[in-house]
Amino acid sequence: MTKQAIAVLGPGSWGTALAQVLNDNGHDVRIWGNIPQQIDEINQQHTNSHYFKDLVLDENIKAYTDLKQALADVDAVLFVVPTKVTRLVAQQVAQTLDHQVTIMHASKGLEPGTHQRLSSILEEEIPSTLRHEVVVVSGPSHAEETIVRDITLITAASKDLEQAKYAQHLFSNHYFRLYTNTDVIGVETAGALKNIIAVGAGVLQGLGYGDNAKAAIITRGLAEITRLGVKLGADPLTYSGLSGVGDLIVTGTSVHSRNWRAGYALGQGEKLADIEKNMGMVIEGISTTKVAYEIAQELGVYMPITTAIYQVIYENADIRTSILNMMSNEFRSENEWQ
């Protein structure tokens, strides 16, 4: 692929890791953020120490606080900002862009209130005259491992297969590989909803439960993620792939996962407000739990794990009582989808 200019919006851990992947592939990479000290550090020290204390970035990666400069003559824009600000940043991009680009996002969540997926927000806020079909970049990946060039395989999904292939070629190299998919609903819901199950898996570990419980919550969690996704129009096979079971395994079993760590702390008896304060990063699974619970209630989808986590987080339910209630639920068939 010829050299491309890409604006990476969001200098967090994943945005920084993806910027390095793109830079390794010889592209012109600009990181945009709104914290001047962080942007200055990237440009002057070539570090992003809040997320990666001992890692030095390539000096070719440039950072900007000026969105117009970051977007000037780019071929593609990659959103890697928290779900809650995606709409606001998309509006700013729409007001600033002056040419058509490929729009991609690598965030995982559902918008509170509207319940919208992130690609829908981007389609709504950025006119079609300024973009092609949106590409979703999602799958089993920890920034801490990608940044040291550990082997990583994820998915590029778009309603336009050619746009998915564009992202595939843009990112893929000897340690980072993308597979294409056209099931945007499936890939996005898998990426968002697995964070809920990861919180639950962390809770069980924090309470002292073992591998049996871990296997149970991951397996049954995948079942209810699939159940809701299919109701929303997704292909059930997507949940057997990288963005489904793959992402669920990596997020629900690793200390690198902030959602798992948040759940673990809850299981250890810490208060949610303290956990969020100490984490220093957005815990998407917390807000996504509320959105998923509301969608499930609206559509009549059976999601006992999500419901239990919602009750613990938002209704102050006792964790052990919630687990006992789940274990006492009505008997059901393993392959029951309704």
TORKOL-4160 file (C-alpha; in steps of 0.2 Angstrom, whole numbers, padded with zeros to 4 digits, m for minus):
338
<pt num="1" X="0000" Y="0000" Z="0000"/>
<pt num="2" X="0006" Y="0018" Z="m0004"/>
<pt num="3" X="0010" Y="0029" Z="0011"/>
<pt num="4" X="m0006" Y="0036" Z="0019"/>
<pt num="5" X="m0009" Y="0051" Z="0030"/>
<pt num="6" X="m0020" Y="0045" Z="0045"/>
<pt num="7" X="m0026" Y="0056" Z="0060"/>
<pt num="8" X="m0028" Y="0046" Z="0076"/>
<pt num="9" X="m0040" Y="0055" Z="0087"/>
<pt num="10" X="m0037" Y="0050" Z="0105"/>
<pt num="11" X="m0019" Y="0048" Z="0113"/>
<pt num="12" X="m0024" Y="0035" Z="0125"/>
<pt num="13" X="m0016" Y="0018" Z="0127"/>
<pt num="14" X="m0025" Y="0010" Z="0112"/>
<pt num="15" X="m0024" Y="0025" Z="0101"/>
<pt num="16" X="m0005" Y="0026" Z="0104"/>
<pt num="17" X="m0003" Y="0008" Z="0101"/>
<pt num="18" X="m0012" Y="0009" Z="0084"/>
<pt num="19" X="m0003" Y="0025" Z="0080"/>
<pt num="20" X="0013" Y="0015" Z="0082"/>
<pt num="21" X="0007" Y="0001" Z="0071"/>
<pt num="22" X="0003" Y="0013" Z="0057"/>
<pt num="23" X="0019" Y="0021" Z="0059"/>
<pt num="24" X="0028" Y="0004" Z="0058"/>
<pt num="25" X="0019" Y="0002" Z="0041"/>
<pt num="26" X="0027" Y="0018" Z="0034"/>
<pt num="27" X="0012" Y="0029" Z="0035"/>
<pt num="28" X="0011" Y="0048" Z="0040"/>
<pt num="29" X="0003" Y="0047" Z="0058"/>
<pt num="30" X="m0004" Y="0062" Z="0067"/>
<pt num="31" X="m0011" Y="0060" Z="0085"/>
<pt num="32" X="m0024" Y="0072" Z="0091"/>
<pt num="33" X="m0028" Y="0076" Z="0109"/>
<pt num="34" X="m0034" Y="0090" Z="0120"/>
<pt num="35" X="m0022" Y="0089" Z="0134"/>
<pt num="36" X="m0007" Y="0101" Z="0129"/>
<pt num="37" X="0005" Y="0093" Z="0141"/>
<pt num="38" X="0002" Y="0076" Z="0134"/>
<pt num="39" X="0004" Y="0082" Z="0116"/>
<pt num="40" X="0020" Y="0091" Z="0121"/>
<pt num="41" X="0027" Y="0076" Z="0129"/>
<pt num="42" X="0024" Y="0065" Z="0113"/>
<pt num="43" X="0032" Y="0078" Z="0102"/>
<pt num="44" X="0047" Y="0083" Z="0113"/>
<pt num="45" X="0050" Y="0067" Z="0123"/>
<pt num="46" X="0042" Y="0054" Z="0111"/>
<pt num="47" X="0034" Y="0046" Z="0126"/>
<pt num="48" X="0016" Y="0044" Z="0133"/>
<pt num="49" X="0021" Y="0040" Z="0151"/>
<pt num="50" X="0003" Y="0040" Z="0158"/>
<pt num="51" X="0000" Y="0024" Z="0148"/>
<pt num="52" X="0017" Y="0017" Z="0144"/>
<pt num="53" X="0031" Y="0022" Z="0157"/>
<pt num="54" X="0046" Y="0015" Z="0148"/>
<pt num="55" X="0042" Y="0015" Z="0130"/>
<pt num="56" X="0049" Y="0028" Z="0117"/>
<pt num="57" X="0039" Y="0032" Z="0102"/>
<pt num="58" X="0046" Y="0034" Z="0085"/>
<pt num="59" X="0049" Y="0053" Z="0082"/>
<pt num="60" X="0040" Y="0052" Z="0065"/>
<pt num="61" X="0024" Y="0051" Z="0075"/>
<pt num="62" X="0018" Y="0069" Z="0077"/>
<pt num="63" X="0004" Y="0075" Z="0090"/>
<pt num="64" X="m0008" Y="0090" Z="0089"/>
<pt num="65" X="m0020" Y="0099" Z="0099"/>
<pt num="66" X="m0026" Y="0109" Z="0083"/>
<pt num="67" X="m0039" Y="0097" Z="0075"/>
<pt num="68" X="m0038" Y="0107" Z="0058"/>
<pt num="69" X="m0019" Y="0104" Z="0057"/>
<pt num="70" X="m0021" Y="0085" Z="0062"/>
<pt num="71" X="m0034" Y="0083" Z="0048"/>
<pt num="72" X="m0026" Y="0093" Z="0034"/>
<pt num="73" X="m0025" Y="0082" Z="0019"/>
<pt num="74" X="m0027" Y="0065" Z="0028"/>
<pt num="75" X="m0033" Y="0050" Z="0019"/>
<pt num="76" X="m0041" Y="0042" Z="0034"/>
<pt num="77" X="m0047" Y="0047" Z="0052"/>
<pt num="78" X="m0046" Y="0034" Z="0066"/>
<pt num="79" X="m0057" Y="0038" Z="0081"/>
<pt num="80" X="m0050" Y="0030" Z="0098"/>
<pt num="81" X="m0059" Y="0041" Z="0110"/>
<pt num="82" X="m0071" Y="0036" Z="0124"/>
<pt num="83" X="m0089" Y="0032" Z="0120"/>
<pt num="84" X="m0096" Y="0047" Z="0129"/>
<pt num="85" X="m0087" Y="0059" Z="0119"/>
<pt num="86" X="m0088" Y="0051" Z="0102"/>
<pt num="87" X="m0102" Y="0061" Z="0096"/>
<pt num="88" X="m0094" Y="0078" Z="0101"/>
<pt num="89" X="m0078" Y="0074" Z="0093"/>
<pt num="90" X="m0087" Y="0068" Z="0077"/>
<pt num="91" X="m0096" Y="0085" Z="0076"/>
<pt num="92" X="m0080" Y="0094" Z="0078"/>
<pt num="93" X="m0072" Y="0083" Z="0064"/>
<pt num="94" X="m0088" Y="0086" Z="0053"/>
<pt num="95" X="m0085" Y="0105" Z="0055"/>
<pt num="96" X="m0066" Y="0104" Z="0051"/>
<pt num="97" X="m0064" Y="0092" Z="0037"/>
<pt num="98" X="m0064" Y="0099" Z="0019"/>
<pt num="99" X="m0062" Y="0083" Z="0009"/>
<pt num="100" X="m0069" Y="0065" Z="0009"/>
<pt num="101" X="m0059" Y="0052" Z="0020"/>
<pt num="102" X="m0061" Y="0034" Z="0027"/>
<pt num="103" X="m0068" Y="0035" Z="0044"/>
<pt num="104" X="m0063" Y="0021" Z="0056"/>
<pt num="105" X="m0066" Y="0019" Z="0075"/>
<pt num="106" X="m0057" Y="0007" Z="0087"/>
<pt num="107" X="m0068" Y="0011" Z="0103"/>
<pt num="108" X="m0079" Y="m0001" Z="0111"/>
<pt num="109" X="m0096" Y="0004" Z="0119"/>
<pt num="110" X="m0114" Y="0010" Z="0117"/>
<pt num="111" X="m0119" Y="0028" Z="0119"/>
<pt num="112" X="m0129" Y="0031" Z="0135"/>
<pt num="113" X="m0146" Y="0037" Z="0132"/>
<pt num="114" X="m0148" Y="0034" Z="0114"/>
<pt num="115" X="m0141" Y="0016" Z="0115"/>
<pt num="116" X="m0133" Y="0019" Z="0098"/>
<pt num="117" X="m0117" Y="0010" Z="0091"/>
<pt num="118" X="m0102" Y="0020" Z="0088"/>
<pt num="119" X="m0103" Y="0018" Z="0069"/>
<pt num="120" X="m0121" Y="0024" Z="0069"/>
<pt num="121" X="m0115" Y="0040" Z="0078"/>
<pt num="122" X="m0101" Y="0043" Z="0066"/>
<pt num="123" X="m0113" Y="0041" Z="0051"/>
<pt num="124" X="m0126" Y="0052" Z="0059"/>
<pt num="125" X="m0114" Y="0066" Z="0063"/>
<pt num="126" X="m0102" Y="0066" Z="0048"/>
<pt num="127" X="m0110" Y="0069" Z="0031"/>
<pt num="128" X="m0108" Y="0056" Z="0018"/>
<pt num="129" X="m0100" Y="0069" Z="0007"/>
<pt num="130" X="m0085" Y="0069" Z="0019"/>
<pt num="131" X="m0083" Y="0050" Z="0022"/>
<pt num="132" X="m0085" Y="0032" Z="0014"/>
<pt num="133" X="m0093" Y="0019" Z="0024"/>
<pt num="134" X="m0087" Y="0018" Z="0042"/>
<pt num="135" X="m0074" Y="0004" Z="0047"/>
<pt num="136" X="m0074" Y="m0004" Z="0064"/>
<pt num="137" X="m0057" Y="m0010" Z="0070"/>
<pt num="138" X="m0061" Y="m0022" Z="0084"/>
<pt num="139" X="m0055" Y="m0038" Z="0092"/>
<pt num="140" X="m0044" Y="m0047" Z="0106"/>
<pt num="141" X="m0031" Y="m0034" Z="0109"/>
<pt num="142" X="m0022" Y="m0026" Z="0124"/>
<pt num="143" X="m0013" Y="m0010" Z="0121"/>
<pt num="144" X="0001" Y="m0016" Z="0132"/>
<pt num="145" X="0005" Y="m0030" Z="0121"/>
<pt num="146" X="0002" Y="m0022" Z="0104"/>
<pt num="147" X="0014" Y="m0008" Z="0109"/>
<pt num="148" X="0028" Y="m0020" Z="0111"/>
<pt num="149" X="0024" Y="m0028" Z="0095"/>
<pt num="150" X="0016" Y="m0044" Z="0102"/>
<pt num="151" X="0006" Y="m0055" Z="0089"/>
<pt num="152" X="m0011" Y="m0048" Z="0088"/>
<pt num="153" X="m0026" Y="m0053" Z="0076"/>
<pt num="154" X="m0042" Y="m0042" Z="0075"/>
<pt num="155" X="m0056" Y="m0038" Z="0064"/>
<pt num="156" X="m0060" Y="m0024" Z="0051"/>
<pt num="157" X="m0079" Y="m0023" Z="0048"/>
<pt num="158" X="m0088" Y="m0012" Z="0036"/>
<pt num="159" X="m0104" Y="m0013" Z="0026"/>
<pt num="160" X="m0093" Y="m0009" Z="0011"/>
<pt num="161" X="m0080" Y="m0024" Z="0010"/>
<pt num="162" X="m0068" Y="m0013" Z="0000"/>
<pt num="163" X="m0067" Y="m0001" Z="0015"/>
<pt num="164" X="m0064" Y="m0015" Z="0027"/>
<pt num="165" X="m0050" Y="m0022" Z="0015"/>
<pt num="166" X="m0042" Y="m0004" Z="0015"/>
<pt num="167" X="m0041" Y="m0005" Z="0034"/>
<pt num="168" X="m0034" Y="m0022" Z="0033"/>
<pt num="169" X="m0020" Y="m0017" Z="0021"/>
<pt num="170" X="m0017" Y="m0001" Z="0031"/>
<pt num="171" X="m0014" Y="m0010" Z="0048"/>
<pt num="172" X="m0008" Y="m0027" Z="0044"/>
<pt num="173" X="0011" Y="m0032" Z="0046"/>
<pt num="174" X="0021" Y="m0046" Z="0053"/>
<pt num="175" X="0014" Y="m0044" Z="0071"/>
<pt num="176" X="m0003" Y="m0036" Z="0068"/>
<pt num="177" X="m0015" Y="m0044" Z="0056"/>
<pt num="178" X="m0033" Y="m0039" Z="0052"/>
<pt num="179" X="m0047" Y="m0050" Z="0045"/>
<pt num="180" X="m0062" Y="m0042" Z="0036"/>
<pt num="181" X="m0080" Y="m0044" Z="0040"/>
<pt num="182" X="m0096" Y="m0035" Z="0034"/>
<pt num="183" X="m0106" Y="m0038" Z="0050"/>
<pt num="184" X="m0104" Y="m0021" Z="0058"/>
<pt num="185" X="m0118" Y="m0024" Z="0071"/>
<pt num="186" X="m0110" Y="m0041" Z="0076"/>
<pt num="187" X="m0093" Y="m0034" Z="0078"/>
<pt num="188" X="m0098" Y="m0018" Z="0087"/>
<pt num="189" X="m0110" Y="m0027" Z="0099"/>
<pt num="190" X="m0097" Y="m0040" Z="0103"/>
<pt num="191" X="m0084" Y="m0027" Z="0107"/>
<pt num="192" X="m0095" Y="m0017" Z="0118"/>
<pt num="193" X="m0105" Y="m0031" Z="0127"/>
<pt num="194" X="m0089" Y="m0041" Z="0132"/>
<pt num="195" X="m0084" Y="m0027" Z="0143"/>
<pt num="196" X="m0099" Y="m0031" Z="0154"/>
<pt num="197" X="m0094" Y="m0050" Z="0156"/>
<pt num="198" X="m0076" Y="m0045" Z="0159"/>
<pt num="199" X="m0082" Y="m0035" Z="0174"/>
<pt num="200" X="m0092" Y="m0050" Z="0180"/>
<pt num="201" X="m0077" Y="m0061" Z="0178"/>
<pt num="202" X="m0066" Y="m0050" Z="0188"/>
<pt num="203" X="m0079" Y="m0049" Z="0202"/>
<pt num="204" X="m0079" Y="m0068" Z="0203"/>
<pt num="205" X="m0060" Y="m0068" Z="0204"/>
<pt num="206" X="m0060" Y="m0055" Z="0217"/>
<pt num="207" X="m0073" Y="m0065" Z="0227"/>
<pt num="208" X="m0061" Y="m0080" Z="0227"/>
<pt num="209" X="m0070" Y="m0091" Z="0214"/>
<pt num="210" X="m0059" Y="m0102" Z="0203"/>
<pt num="211" X="m0058" Y="m0108" Z="0185"/>
<pt num="212" X="m0075" Y="m0117" Z="0185"/>
<pt num="213" X="m0083" Y="m0100" Z="0188"/>
<pt num="214" X="m0072" Y="m0091" Z="0175"/>
<pt num="215" X="m0077" Y="m0104" Z="0162"/>
<pt num="216" X="m0095" Y="m0103" Z="0166"/>
<pt num="217" X="m0097" Y="m0084" Z="0165"/>
<pt num="218" X="m0087" Y="m0082" Z="0149"/>
<pt num="219" X="m0097" Y="m0096" Z="0141"/>
<pt num="220" X="m0114" Y="m0091" Z="0147"/>
<pt num="221" X="m0109" Y="m0072" Z="0144"/>
<pt num="222" X="m0105" Y="m0076" Z="0126"/>
<pt num="223" X="m0123" Y="m0084" Z="0125"/>
<pt num="224" X="m0131" Y="m0068" Z="0131"/>
<pt num="225" X="m0121" Y="m0057" Z="0121"/>
<pt num="226" X="m0125" Y="m0067" Z="0105"/>
<pt num="227" X="m0144" Y="m0067" Z="0111"/>
<pt num="228" X="m0145" Y="m0048" Z="0111"/>
<pt num="229" X="m0134" Y="m0046" Z="0096"/>
<pt num="230" X="m0144" Y="m0057" Z="0085"/>
<pt num="231" X="m0160" Y="m0048" Z="0091"/>
<pt num="232" X="m0152" Y="m0032" Z="0085"/>
<pt num="233" X="m0148" Y="m0040" Z="0068"/>
<pt num="234" X="m0131" Y="m0047" Z="0069"/>
<pt num="235" X="m0125" Y="m0063" Z="0062"/>
<pt num="236" X="m0123" Y="m0076" Z="0076"/>
<pt num="237" X="m0107" Y="m0083" Z="0068"/>
<pt num="238" X="m0098" Y="m0066" Z="0071"/>
<pt num="239" X="m0098" Y="m0070" Z="0090"/>
<pt num="240" X="m0088" Y="m0086" Z="0086"/>
<pt num="241" X="m0074" Y="m0076" Z="0079"/>
<pt num="242" X="m0060" Y="m0064" Z="0084"/>
<pt num="243" X="m0072" Y="m0049" Z="0089"/>
<pt num="244" X="m0083" Y="m0061" Z="0098"/>
<pt num="245" X="m0076" Y="m0076" Z="0108"/>
<pt num="246" X="m0058" Y="m0070" Z="0105"/>
<pt num="247" X="m0061" Y="m0052" Z="0113"/>
<pt num="248" X="m0071" Y="m0060" Z="0127"/>
<pt num="249" X="m0057" Y="m0072" Z="0132"/>
<pt num="250" X="m0044" Y="m0058" Z="0132"/>
<pt num="251" X="m0054" Y="m0046" Z="0141"/>
<pt num="252" X="m0062" Y="m0058" Z="0153"/>
<pt num="253" X="m0046" Y="m0066" Z="0159"/>
<pt num="254" X="m0032" Y="m0053" Z="0160"/>
<pt num="255" X="m0025" Y="m0041" Z="0172"/>
<pt num="256" X="m0022" Y="m0029" Z="0157"/>
<pt num="257" X="m0041" Y="m0027" Z="0156"/>
<pt num="258" X="m0047" Y="m0012" Z="0165"/>
<pt num="259" X="m0065" Y="m0019" Z="0165"/>
<pt num="260" X="m0058" Y="m0035" Z="0173"/>
<pt num="261" X="m0048" Y="m0025" Z="0186"/>
<pt num="262" X="m0063" Y="m0015" Z="0190"/>
<pt num="263" X="m0073" Y="m0030" Z="0193"/>
<pt num="264" X="m0060" Y="m0038" Z="0203"/>
<pt num="265" X="m0059" Y="m0023" Z="0214"/>
<pt num="266" X="m0078" Y="m0024" Z="0216"/>
<pt num="267" X="m0076" Y="m0042" Z="0222"/>
<pt num="268" X="m0063" Y="m0036" Z="0234"/>
<pt num="269" X="m0075" Y="m0024" Z="0242"/>
<pt num="270" X="m0070" Y="m0008" Z="0235"/>
<pt num="271" X="m0082" Y="0006" Z="0231"/>
<pt num="272" X="m0085" Y="0010" Z="0212"/>
<pt num="273" X="m0082" Y="0028" Z="0214"/>
<pt num="274" X="m0065" Y="0024" Z="0221"/>
<pt num="275" X="m0061" Y="0011" Z="0208"/>
<pt num="276" X="m0065" Y="0024" Z="0194"/>
<pt num="277" X="m0055" Y="0037" Z="0202"/>
<pt num="278" X="m0040" Y="0026" Z="0204"/>
<pt num="279" X="m0041" Y="0018" Z="0187"/>
<pt num="280" X="m0036" Y="0034" Z="0178"/>
<pt num="281" X="m0044" Y="0027" Z="0162"/>
<pt num="282" X="m0062" Y="0025" Z="0156"/>
<pt num="283" X="m0070" Y="0009" Z="0162"/>
<pt num="284" X="m0082" Y="0006" Z="0147"/>
<pt num="285" X="m0090" Y="m0009" Z="0154"/>
<pt num="286" X="m0098" Y="0001" Z="0168"/>
<pt num="287" X="m0109" Y="0013" Z="0157"/>
<pt num="288" X="m0111" Y="m0001" Z="0144"/>
<pt num="289" X="m0120" Y="m0012" Z="0158"/>
<pt num="290" X="m0133" Y="0001" Z="0160"/>
<pt num="291" X="m0136" Y="0003" Z="0141"/>
<pt num="292" X="m0137" Y="m0016" Z="0138"/>
<pt num="293" X="m0148" Y="m0019" Z="0153"/>
<pt num="294" X="m0160" Y="m0005" Z="0146"/>
<pt num="295" X="m0160" Y="m0013" Z="0128"/>
<pt num="296" X="m0163" Y="m0030" Z="0135"/>
<pt num="297" X="m0178" Y="m0024" Z="0145"/>
<pt num="298" X="m0185" Y="m0015" Z="0130"/>
<pt num="299" X="m0183" Y="m0030" Z="0118"/>
<pt num="300" X="m0187" Y="m0044" Z="0131"/>
<pt num="301" X="m0170" Y="m0052" Z="0129"/>
<pt num="302" X="m0164" Y="m0064" Z="0143"/>
<pt num="303" X="m0148" Y="m0058" Z="0150"/>
<pt num="304" X="m0146" Y="m0064" Z="0168"/>
<pt num="305" X="m0127" Y="m0060" Z="0170"/>
<pt num="306" X="m0129" Y="m0042" Z="0163"/>
<pt num="307" X="m0144" Y="m0040" Z="0175"/>
<pt num="308" X="m0135" Y="m0046" Z="0190"/>
<pt num="309" X="m0120" Y="m0034" Z="0186"/>
<pt num="310" X="m0132" Y="m0020" Z="0183"/>
<pt num="311" X="m0141" Y="m0023" Z="0200"/>
<pt num="312" X="m0124" Y="m0023" Z="0209"/>
<pt num="313" X="m0117" Y="m0007" Z="0200"/>
<pt num="314" X="m0133" Y="0003" Z="0199"/>
<pt num="315" X="m0145" Y="m0003" Z="0213"/>
<pt num="316" X="m0132" Y="m0007" Z="0226"/>
<pt num="317" X="m0137" Y="m0026" Z="0227"/>
<pt num="318" X="m0126" Y="m0038" Z="0237"/>
<pt num="319" X="m0114" Y="m0047" Z="0225"/>
<pt num="320" X="m0115" Y="m0064" Z="0234"/>
<pt num="321" X="m0134" Y="m0063" Z="0234"/>
<pt num="322" X="m0134" Y="m0058" Z="0216"/>
<pt num="323" X="m0123" Y="m0074" Z="0212"/>
<pt num="324" X="m0135" Y="m0085" Z="0222"/>
<pt num="325" X="m0150" Y="m0078" Z="0213"/>
<pt num="326" X="m0142" Y="m0082" Z="0196"/>
<pt num="327" X="m0138" Y="m0099" Z="0202"/>
<pt num="328" X="m0156" Y="m0101" Z="0207"/>
<pt num="329" X="m0164" Y="m0095" Z="0190"/>
<pt num="330" X="m0176" Y="m0106" Z="0181"/>
<pt num="331" X="m0168" Y="m0121" Z="0172"/>
<pt num="332" X="m0166" Y="m0118" Z="0153"/>
<pt num="333" X="m0158" Y="m0127" Z="0138"/>
<pt num="334" X="m0140" Y="m0122" Z="0134"/>
<pt num="335" X="m0145" Y="m0118" Z="0116"/>
<pt num="336" X="m0160" Y="m0108" Z="0120"/>
<pt num="337" X="m0159" Y="m0091" Z="0111"/>
<pt num="338" X="m0175" Y="m0082" Z="0116"/>
